[in-house]
Amino acid sequence: MMKQASIPAPLMAKYEKLQGILQKLGSVAVAFSSGVDSTFLVKAAHDTLGAKAVAFTAASDFVPQRDVDEAKAFCAKEGIEHHVVPFPILTVPHVKENPEDRCYYCKHALFSHMKEIADEKGLACVVDGSNLDDDGDYRPGHRALRELGIVSPLHEAGLYKQDIRDLSKALGLPTWDKPSFACLASRFPYGTELTPEGLDRVNLAEEFLMDRGFRQLRVRAHGNIARIELLPSDIPRMLDESLREKTAAYFRKLGFAYTALDLLGYRTGSLNEIIAPKQ
């Protein structure tokens, strides 16, 4: 139930615009990762369209199992029809080689597959959780979405990330303050071959840090070097001698010869900083 009294009128107007967009679509397959944006979208779609909103969650080497499990639990709790879509992402041409436009090939293949399933189920379209903040980084996957006619209702409604968090809190969603996440492939510099073993290694490294109370983080893999990105406010805690030693020892066990702490801290798309802006 939306706590409307706590929502400023301009933000409530955006939510109502979102509902209008969804109503016009009629029926939707929501690409649901269990992240902040897609959780809000699948909830809004279900509240607006009922059984005509169906959630699709991709299961691949790029997605931690915990995210798939969270998606299952959320849909079960909310009574939303949910389908886990196994997808062998590393078999898609060009993806394993990890070029700068890897995200284009990945999203084109995955969303093409989702569109096929949506068509089989008689759903009008596939929608995703892209929002206005996604315009500010290098995101070649957006080209694939445009080519395939994937609809981004949050973007159309004029919603920013903070708007989505505020509305999620008003809806009582557990993800309203969930840290931002991106697929595990984003942990590797472009040109680094992606393997199931390497993807699993960075996932285990990040889970180690999460288990020690760090929330917003990345572990970027540069060959046998692990570069840890933490929120600047969390950096002093990582300097604790005991934690440093345990982290280095565990990362070494995973196969990293060296573990480094990025002094600039966490930021989205840090591996895009060395490439020229393009779209």
VOGU-3710 file (C-alpha; in Angstrom, 3 decimals, decimal comma):
1> mmkqasipap> 0,000/0,000/0,000  1,416/3,363/-1,053  1,879/5,884/1,771  0,780/8,833/-0,367  0,874/11,384/2,437  4,669/11,055/2,610  5,205/11,642/-1,131  5,673/15,166/-2,568  3,087/16,019/-5,214  5,602/16,204/-8,129
11> lmakyeklqg> 6,867/12,711/-7,307  3,349/11,351/-6,959  2,602/12,805/-10,387  5,511/10,808/-11,814  4,167/7,633/-10,217  0,731/8,260/-11,687  2,348/8,877/-15,081  4,120/5,515/-14,719  0,813/3,819/-13,995  -0,689/5,440/-17,090
21> ilqklgsvav> 2,181/4,174/-19,250  1,723/0,646/-17,908  -2,031/0,756/-18,414  -1,559/1,736/-22,066  0,834/-1,175/-22,581  -1,873/-3,541/-21,364  0,332/-6,488/-20,443  4,063/-6,707/-19,754  6,955/-9,059/-19,157  9,201/-7,314/-16,621
31> afssgvdstf> 12,939/-8,019/-16,800  13,389/-8,542/-13,069  16,878/-8,707/-11,545  15,764/-8,097/-7,912  17,634/-4,783/-7,934  16,213/-1,442/-6,801  14,799/-0,359/-10,163  13,335/-3,628/-11,416  11,814/-4,472/-8,031  9,994/-1,153/-8,008
41> lvkaahdtlg> 8,925/-1,641/-11,626  7,585/-5,160/-11,134  5,680/-4,027/-8,047  4,177/-1,014/-9,849  3,328/-3,170/-12,866  1,638/-5,822/-10,727  -0,301/-3,222/-8,725  -1,439/-1,615/-11,987  -2,021/-4,623/-14,253  -2,467/-7,541/-11,868
51> akavaftaas> -1,964/-10,918/-13,562  -1,081/-9,174/-16,826  2,319/-8,297/-15,338  4,740/-11,239/-15,356  8,323/-11,234/-14,063  11,234/-12,780/-15,998  14,582/-13,290/-14,236  17,663/-14,319/-16,212  19,851/-17,011/-14,660  23,369/-16,895/-16,088
61> dfvpqrdvde> 27,038/-16,798/-15,122  26,698/-13,006/-14,898  24,091/-13,155/-12,113  24,799/-14,285/-8,511  22,447/-17,027/-7,352  21,482/-14,876/-4,358  19,836/-12,387/-6,733  17,827/-15,118/-8,431  16,746/-16,436/-5,019  15,719/-12,937/-3,896
71> akafcakegi> 13,668/-12,509/-7,069  11,890/-15,815/-6,450  11,134/-14,902/-2,825  9,821/-11,438/-3,700  7,468/-12,696/-6,402  6,207/-15,499/-4,173  5,455/-12,985/-1,413  3,708/-10,543/-3,767  1,816/-13,192/-5,736  3,492/-12,253/-9,020
81> ehhvvpfpil> 3,846/-14,848/-11,771  7,569/-15,443/-12,111  9,736/-17,292/-14,611  13,458/-17,918/-14,189  15,015/-17,912/-17,648  18,246/-19,961/-17,868  20,544/-18,311/-20,392  24,033/-19,537/-21,443  25,410/-16,038/-21,821  29,032/-17,039/-22,464
91> tvphvkenpe> 27,967/-18,871/-25,637  26,652/-15,646/-27,214  29,047/-14,468/-29,955  31,502/-11,765/-28,795  30,411/-11,838/-25,132  33,168/-14,110/-23,841  35,823/-11,912/-25,486  34,489/-8,937/-23,497  34,842/-6,100/-26,039  33,881/-2,542/-25,140
101> drcyyckhal> 30,397/-3,130/-26,574  29,926/-6,494/-24,826  26,772/-5,215/-23,152  25,191/-4,683/-26,582  25,643/-8,319/-27,610  24,585/-9,582/-24,188  21,396/-7,548/-23,951  20,471/-8,109/-27,574  20,640/-11,889/-27,135  18,990/-11,980/-23,708
111> fshmkeiade> 16,126/-9,605/-24,489  15,511/-11,285/-27,845  15,036/-14,506/-25,907  12,739/-12,798/-23,394  10,681/-11,315/-26,238  10,185/-14,773/-27,704  8,908/-16,100/-24,369  6,709/-13,030/-23,863  5,187/-13,542/-27,313  4,473/-17,189/-26,501
121> kglacvvdgs> 2,656/-16,083/-23,346  0,639/-13,436/-25,173  2,270/-10,493/-23,383  2,331/-7,217/-25,288  5,938/-6,228/-24,618  9,052/-6,591/-22,488  9,881/-3,731/-20,107  13,080/-2,965/-18,218  14,100/-0,781/-15,293  16,248/1,816/-17,067
131> nldddgdyrp> 15,794/5,309/-15,611  17,056/8,826/-16,280  20,262/8,331/-14,293  21,272/5,610/-16,744  21,766/8,284/-19,416  24,962/9,485/-17,762  27,342/6,560/-18,418  28,587/4,537/-21,374  25,842/1,936/-21,845  25,976/0,184/-25,230
141> ghralrelgi> 23,220/-2,149/-24,045  20,721/0,674/-24,491  21,200/0,445/-28,253  20,107/-3,185/-28,145  17,011/-2,256/-26,145  16,068/0,411/-28,667  16,578/-1,945/-31,607  14,370/-4,600/-30,007  11,611/-2,200/-28,960  12,070/-2,845/-25,255
151> vsplheagly> 10,063/-0,295/-23,257  11,595/1,583/-20,310  8,569/2,891/-18,362  10,618/4,403/-15,515  12,589/6,480/-18,003  9,421/7,525/-19,835  7,851/8,597/-16,551  10,814/10,878/-15,816  12,050/8,931/-12,805  15,555/9,220/-11,391
161> kqdirdlska> 17,217/6,698/-9,085  16,435/8,715/-5,961  12,793/9,019/-7,048  12,647/5,239/-7,331  14,179/4,787/-3,887  11,735/7,270/-2,356  8,721/5,631/-3,993  10,021/2,173/-3,056  10,209/3,266/0,579  6,639/4,586/0,405
171> lglptwdkps> 5,565/1,215/-1,014  7,337/-0,614/1,798  9,722/-2,390/-0,566  12,803/-3,942/1,092  14,976/-2,757/-1,781  14,459/0,959/-1,204  17,985/1,263/0,266  19,555/-1,760/-1,429  23,037/-1,063/-2,833  23,325/-0,694/-6,579
181> faclasrfpy> 24,548/-3,750/-8,422  25,664/-4,538/-11,951  26,306/-7,828/-13,713  29,494/-9,616/-12,719  31,013/-9,053/-16,167  31,428/-5,388/-15,217  34,216/-6,404/-12,810  36,645/-7,130/-15,658  38,525/-4,676/-17,910  37,418/-4,802/-21,538
191> gteltpegld> 39,403/-7,359/-23,496  39,747/-9,709/-20,522  38,265/-13,083/-21,426  35,244/-13,937/-19,296  35,110/-17,422/-17,779  32,763/-19,094/-15,283  35,710/-19,492/-12,901  36,690/-15,828/-13,067  33,116/-14,628/-12,602  32,655/-16,928/-9,635
201> rvnlaeeflm> 35,902/-15,683/-8,108  34,846/-12,026/-8,054  31,412/-13,013/-6,770  32,950/-14,925/-3,835  35,311/-12,025/-3,143  32,403/-9,579/-2,966  30,349/-11,918/-0,793  33,291/-12,096/1,630  33,193/-8,309/2,008  29,387/-8,215/2,236
211> drgfrqlrvr> 29,523/-10,770/5,039  31,739/-8,317/6,934  29,227/-5,504/6,737  30,307/-3,657/3,602  27,275/-2,880/1,438  28,094/-0,758/-1,610  31,243/-2,194/-3,170  32,942/-3,706/-6,191  35,865/-6,095/-6,594  37,444/-5,419/-9,993
221> ahgniariel> 39,714/-8,158/-11,350  42,852/-7,010/-13,167  44,500/-10,320/-13,952  45,831/-11,635/-10,637  45,189/-8,295/-8,911  41,924/-7,610/-7,060  41,045/-3,908/-6,801  38,512/-3,235/-4,053  36,177/-0,243/-4,366  34,381/0,791/-1,172
231> lpsdiprmld> 32,399/3,851/-0,185  34,884/6,497/0,991  33,333/6,337/4,463  34,135/2,600/4,615  37,784/2,880/3,592  39,102/3,533/7,138  37,526/0,291/8,372  39,316/-1,716/5,707  42,610/-0,377/7,098  42,093/-2,349/10,299
241> eslrektaay> 45,059/-4,731/10,465  43,063/-7,854/11,254  40,516/-7,265/8,495  43,237/-6,408/5,976  45,087/-9,627/6,709  41,953/-11,792/6,571  40,852/-10,171/3,318  44,233/-10,600/1,657  44,452/-14,217/2,822  40,987/-15,076/1,523
251> frklgfayta> 41,537/-13,320/-1,794  44,834/-15,188/-2,163  42,956/-18,414/-1,579  40,613/-17,429/-4,417  43,595/-17,002/-6,721  44,434/-13,300/-6,471  48,164/-12,782/-5,914  47,665/-9,164/-4,879  44,820/-7,227/-3,268  44,597/-3,444/-3,656
261> ldllgyrtgs> 42,275/-0,812/-2,198  41,149/1,891/-4,639  41,750/5,243/-2,951  38,977/6,934/-4,950  36,434/4,481/-3,596  33,313/3,024/-5,172  31,891/4,550/-8,334  29,742/3,110/-11,085  31,436/2,323/-14,374  34,991/2,850/-13,141
271> lneiiapkq> 36,280/0,594/-15,922  34,734/2,998/-18,437  37,000/5,797/-17,261  39,767/4,781/-19,670  37,621/4,640/-22,813  36,316/7,517/-24,904  32,636/8,394/-24,282  30,365/6,881/-26,922  26,866/5,516/-27,318
//
